[in-house]
Amino acid sequence: MDLTKLLEKRAKKWPGIVQVASLLTVIAALVLHKPEKEFTLWQTALVLALAVLFHAMGTTLDDFVFDPLYGLNPSGLLKRAWRFVARLVFFPIKLTADLLPGTKEMANERKTATEKLRGRIAGSAFTCRTDEDCNGIYNSAKTLFESSEEWDGHVKPWLEMSKTTRSFVWPLFAVLVYDVGHWRIEWLDRLLSLRVLNWLAWWEVSLAALLVALVLYVWLRTFHMRAMYKLVNDSEYILVNNSNGIRLTVERDEQAGYRTAIPARHLSIGEKDGQQKREPRPVFLLVATTLI
């Protein structure tokens, strides 16, 4: 049974799920000493269930690790407190990730993207002075470009790789706790004794693998965000008012790689509660992306 085909429909909503399932399939094939095509129904179901579980568990790391390190300053008291704690706990992760290409540049690209989009929507220059001014820029940029060829070519690969790496952080952490605690679970001992996994039986190795996974996850996520904001900054925008609510589309031309129009009301950047209702806004924002 082909797991890739089973997950194709979920691949857009769950970026990286296909890659996670593929890696688990390879591991399972090595453990079982047989190719994927010879998997029984329950073996395929188990791999699929683990892929979904690992992917779902990994989503918690965005709030737990990434946002405190590279996200905007949160408004809630608890989130601000955790931001302070997380930056102490995960300082070695951030220090290492900052040495990798593109990580430090992401914040500047985000600020520039916010100023460009908010300025274009408002019709006047805008300066992003605080983190609050940038709230919503990630979802707005994603809304603008997620269906474009530029997204598929320059942003999506990094997003999928980050989510794939993220999916294995908690499993590696569980193995590390198991190694350090010197616990004995028969089926897990047998699993870790297999040649393909026996290197994880040493806590030093499992710790190193966990740290590498965390660094790669954080770096790949910042790299994907940098690529997305760069796409925003390298694009040209035309405001179009359309009161009848019809979605507009402009075909590809020689000067732009991709053009589309989306409701500007979807681009809520730096807005406080009720602000959108008080201030008039254009109905549509026509975007024309430039070739990179």
Summary of the structure (lengths in Angstrom):
residues: 292
radius of gyration: 22.2
end to end distance: 38.8
largest distance: 66.7
contacts: 860
relative contact order: 0.13
helix: 64%
strand: 6%
